[in-house]
Amino acid sequence: MKVIICGAGQVGWQIARHLSGEKNDVTVVDNNPELVRRATDTLDVQGIAGFASYPDILARAGAADADMIIAATYSDEVNMVTCQVAHSVFAIPRKIARLRSQSYLDAIYSDLYRRDHMPIDVVISPEREVAAAALQRLAAPTAFDTQSFLEGKSQLLGILLEEDCPVLTTPLRQLTDLFSTLSAIVVGVRRKGSLFAPEPGDQLFAGDEIYVFTHTKDMNRTLEVFGKKTKKQERVVIIGGGNVGLAVAQALEKNTSRVRAKVIEKSRACAERAADQLERTIVLNGDGMSTVLLAEANIDRADAVLAVTDDDKTNMLAAVRAKAAGCPMSICLINDPTLVPLMTPLKIDAYINPRSTTVSSILRHIRHGRVREIYSIGDAEAEVIEAQVLSTSPISGQTIRDIDFPEGVLVGAVIKNGEVIRPVGGTRIEEGDVIAIFAMAADVPEVERLLQVSIDFF
């Protein structure tokens, strides 16, 4: 497949990395020559320096015979015009655009939007993706990462193990014997900065960051097994009333559990806009790092603080200050992955990486139709792939123990006849089953071959 990726920033580079690694013909376009050079030096891609919306630049990038264009520059307007040119001039069949402006999104998702007027096949909104991720973090606040799979029936939880974890030094194969009715499966372990797929005889140690698949109904019990106390979130303070904070507050207002939220926003105009659009949420105008304002928001009585401003350092410092003032749980929006190692020493409980959520969303829309979900782990170190098994797949009709999976691959959950089951070695994978697979990045192409999903992307 021939793909043009417009924008060589973090998102564009990660998408290029995935697609070029799967032997696609990828061309990266960016008006910053340094970003283009970084892509061509580190990836098996071609690079064009120039404005992605210019027809001559797209022509040089091979738009005449491209199968797909992904417009992921920092400018909404450039992304929209790029898709329009790709459609009108080059008839590129598949067009994906990343859009941030709420005004554009409101128009696109309303009846006023017509595909023939603005030919974008898929719109990716980082703010909406991040807001959804934030709500998932609040649903399991003691996990540093969460993602739903298999129609919401299965959860992937990222859990930091501490000294009081009751199953430390227990071989993973014994967890099934100890908790026979628990659906949890440990599919990934990050130890001393390195992520790997564990073996049945591996033990867990304090300081490990583990990724666990479990039934949604078993989520709280799974957290408790790994030493995490669960508590219903009733009061939340949101620092940052921009698009992300506003979307989270609106979702909490609609939530049947009636979580009470307060929003702190530094910009007066932004705070007024949030106050106009929220019904029951209190909006405070001021600096989220101010101890006086945090006290006014009753931070000591809050169950969690969610820091989602557009500045990573502000988010981290506000979270630290909120915890120092008595808030037991902190969740941060962090764009820069090099800041993530600071979470543990700063005692920040969980984070949201907008780049990972956006990359995962784009990948989900460009894979073959049988792939239903893609989730990128960490700094693109691994992927969780949810896919329906085809009759022609090499794994169809085989038991899991007989499938020649690479060492870095584990099956986390399976849906058979509409029911989620805990996969074991004797589980037979059949046509029509839906499986969720954890795969290290280097093993993803082999997983897609076994699923036979890399032949056609749309």
URNOR-V684671 format. One line per field, one symbol per residue. ss: DSSP state (h for helix, s for strand, l for the rest). phi: phi as a letter, one per 40 degrees, with the letter a starting at -180 (. if undefined). psi: psi as a letter, one per 20 degrees, with the letter a starting at -180 (. if undefined). Layout:
ss->???
phi->???
psi->???
//
This chain:
ss->lssssslllhhhhhhhhhhhhlllssssssllhhhhhhhhhhlllsssslllllhhhhhhllhhhllssssllllhhhhhhhhhhhhhlllllssssslllhhhhhhhlllllllllllllssslhhhhhhhhhhhhhhlllllsssssllllssssssslllllllllllhhhhhhhllllllsssssssllsssllllllllllllssssssshhhhhhhhhhlllllllllssssslllhhhhhhhhhhhhlllllssssssllhhhhhhhhhhllllsssslllllhhhhhhllhhhllssssllllhhhhhhhhhhhhhlllllsssslllhhhllhhhhhlllssslhhhhhhhhhhhhhllllsssssssllllssssssslllllllllsshhhllllllssssssssllsssllllllssllllssssssshhhhhhhhhhhlllllll
phi->.bbbbchbcccdcccccccccbgccbbbbaccdccccccccbbcbcbbciccccdccccccgcdbccabbcbccbdcccccdcccdcccbfccbbbbcbbcccccccccbcccbdccbcbcbbbbdcccccccccccccbccccaaacbfggcbbbbcbccbccccbcgcddccccccbcccccbcbabbbfgbcacccdccbbbdgcbbbbcacdccccccccdcgbcbaccbbbbbchbcdccccccccccccccfccbbbbbccccccccccccbcbccbbcicccccccccccfccbccabbcbccbdccccccccccccchccbbbbcbcccccdccdcccgccaabbdccccdccccccbcddccbabbccfcfcabbbbacccccccccgbcdccccccccbbccabbbfgbcbccbdccccbdgcbbbbcbcdccddccccccfbccbba
psi->ppppoookbgggggghgghhikkqoppppqiohghghgghhirmrqppprphiphhghghikhhkqhqpookripggggghghgghghhilphpppppphphggggghjriipphihnmphpppohghghgghghhghhmhipiqqpqrlkjiqqpppppprhjpikqjpphhihhhhmhjpjppoiqpopkippqpqrhiqrqqpiqoqpppqqhijgghgghhkjpqpppohppppookbgghggggghhhiphilppqqppphpgghgggghhiqgippppoapiiphghhhhjlhiiqhqpoolrjoghggghhgghghhiipipppqpohoiiigiigghikphqrpohgghggggghhiirqhioiqppppbmkhrqpppqppqhiphipiqqhhipmqrhkpqphqpppkippqoprhjppprpiqpqppppqghighhghghilijgpi.
//
